[in-house]
């Protein structure tokens, strides 16, 4: 007749299962809340000249990225990954990078280039006023 497992063994196993379940929930791929992608109020981002023509600039503190595909034409997107809501950390070769799970996005269209994200970055209205970018 075998002995039941020790209480400590049962509790340790429960803790590991709980931690693993938390990890799965944190990376469930449910996506980020798109309603929080657009700022509730207009956000002044700074000089429009800081965004290179044919390139983009990441505004991590505002959770936005702005590209300038052609001179004077600006496009703005949420910088929150649509996979799990992490904020993009850098732009390389006109691709926004998510540091959490490796998703990559085209900074001129917001489209997914590499998953696990499956939805594009939500577009955010942007305009220029007096040489400054205003998003939202």
Backbone torsions as a table, in degrees:
resi	resn	phi	psi	omega
1	UNK	NA	126.5	-178.3
2	UNK	-85.6	154.0	179.5
3	UNK	-88.4	146.3	175.7
4	UNK	-65.7	154.4	179.9
5	UNK	-63.0	151.1	178.4
6	UNK	-64.2	150.4	179.7
7	UNK	-54.2	-42.3	-179.1
8	UNK	-61.2	-39.8	179.3
9	UNK	-64.8	-42.9	179.3
10	UNK	-63.8	-45.4	-179.5
11	UNK	-65.2	-40.7	178.9
12	UNK	-62.5	-42.9	178.5
13	UNK	-62.9	-41.6	179.2
14	UNK	-64.1	-38.7	179.5
15	UNK	-65.3	-40.6	179.2
16	UNK	-66.3	-41.6	178.1
17	UNK	-64.3	-42.1	178.4
18	UNK	-62.2	-42.2	179.2
19	UNK	-65.8	-41.2	179.1
20	UNK	-65.1	-40.5	178.2
21	UNK	-63.1	-37.0	177.7
22	UNK	-64.2	-42.4	-179.9
23	UNK	-61.3	-40.5	179.2
24	UNK	-66.3	-41.3	-179.9
25	UNK	-65.2	-37.5	-178.6
26	UNK	-69.1	-23.3	-179.2
27	UNK	-122.3	44.7	-175.7
28	UNK	-77.3	-11.9	-179.8
29	UNK	74.6	16.6	-178.8
30	UNK	-67.9	-14.8	178.0
31	UNK	89.6	163.5	178.7
32	UNK	-90.1	161.5	-179.3
33	UNK	-75.3	110.1	-176.4
34	UNK	-67.2	-22.8	179.8
35	UNK	-66.6	-24.1	178.9
36	UNK	-89.1	1.2	-178.8
37	UNK	-72.8	-38.4	-179.6
38	UNK	-90.9	128.2	179.2
39	UNK	-58.2	142.5	179.5
40	UNK	-67.0	-31.1	179.0
41	UNK	-130.4	156.5	178.1
42	UNK	-56.5	141.3	-178.8
43	UNK	-119.4	123.6	175.5
44	UNK	-80.6	121.4	-175.4
45	UNK	-98.9	-18.7	-178.9
46	UNK	120.4	-165.5	-175.6
47	UNK	-66.9	131.9	177.4
48	UNK	-62.1	-29.4	-179.2
49	UNK	-64.5	-15.7	179.0
50	UNK	-73.7	-15.2	178.5
51	UNK	-94.5	116.0	-176.3
52	UNK	-70.5	144.5	174.8
53	UNK	-64.6	129.8	-177.4
54	UNK	80.1	7.2	-178.8
55	UNK	-137.0	-161.4	-176.8
56	UNK	-152.3	163.5	175.8
57	UNK	-131.3	137.8	178.5
58	UNK	-96.8	129.7	176.3
59	UNK	-112.9	78.5	-174.3
60	UNK	-57.6	-42.1	-176.8
61	UNK	-62.6	-29.2	178.3
62	UNK	-98.2	-4.1	-178.9
63	UNK	59.1	43.4	-178.9
64	UNK	-136.1	156.2	169.6
65	UNK	-133.4	143.6	-178.7
66	UNK	-126.6	132.5	175.3
67	UNK	-116.7	160.3	176.6
68	UNK	-131.3	82.2	-176.9
69	UNK	-59.7	-37.2	176.9
70	UNK	-135.4	154.5	-177.0
71	UNK	-52.9	124.6	177.8
72	UNK	82.7	-2.7	179.4
73	UNK	-108.1	116.8	-176.7
74	UNK	-114.8	142.0	175.0
75	UNK	-128.2	138.6	-178.4
76	UNK	-125.9	140.3	179.0
77	UNK	-135.7	155.3	170.6
78	UNK	-62.7	141.4	177.0
79	UNK	-98.0	16.2	176.4
80	UNK	-93.7	121.9	179.6
81	UNK	-58.2	137.4	-178.1
82	UNK	-80.5	-1.3	177.0
83	UNK	-82.4	-59.6	-176.6
84	UNK	-133.4	5.8	173.8
85	UNK	87.9	7.8	177.0
86	UNK	-69.6	150.2	179.1
87	UNK	-85.4	132.6	177.8
88	UNK	-54.7	146.3	-175.8
89	UNK	-109.5	-19.2	-179.9
90	UNK	-162.9	165.2	175.7
91	UNK	-121.3	124.1	177.0
92	UNK	-133.6	131.7	179.6
93	UNK	50.1	44.3	-179.9
94	UNK	58.5	31.3	175.2
95	UNK	-125.9	130.9	174.1
96	UNK	-83.6	134.5	-176.2
97	UNK	-108.2	132.0	173.0
98	UNK	-95.3	121.5	-176.8
99	UNK	-73.9	-15.5	-174.4
100	UNK	-78.2	-47.6	-174.7
101	UNK	-135.6	6.9	173.0
102	UNK	87.6	9.4	176.5
103	UNK	-63.3	147.4	178.1
104	UNK	-132.2	143.0	-175.4
105	UNK	-129.3	143.7	173.2
106	UNK	-72.0	123.5	-175.3
107	UNK	-76.8	-11.5	179.1
108	UNK	-95.1	-18.1	-179.1
109	UNK	-124.9	-19.9	-175.8
110	UNK	82.8	-3.6	-176.5
111	UNK	-69.6	149.4	177.9
112	UNK	-71.9	130.3	175.2
113	UNK	-101.4	-37.0	-179.1
114	UNK	-144.2	133.6	-180.0
115	UNK	-79.3	179.3	29.9
116	UNK	-85.5	-9.3	177.7
117	UNK	-59.8	144.2	179.1
118	UNK	-120.1	-13.7	179.8
119	UNK	-107.1	145.5	177.5
120	UNK	-69.6	163.3	174.7
121	UNK	-67.5	134.6	177.8
122	UNK	-65.6	136.4	177.7
123	UNK	-77.4	145.1	-179.9
124	UNK	-122.8	132.7	177.8
125	UNK	-59.2	141.5	177.7
126	UNK	-143.3	146.1	177.6
127	UNK	-145.8	165.9	175.1
128	UNK	-111.6	139.0	175.9
129	UNK	-137.3	115.4	179.0
130	UNK	59.2	35.4	178.8
131	UNK	82.4	3.2	-178.9
132	UNK	-110.4	148.3	175.6
133	UNK	-89.9	133.8	176.7
134	UNK	-125.4	120.5	179.7
135	UNK	-106.8	147.7	176.0
136	UNK	105.0	NA	NA
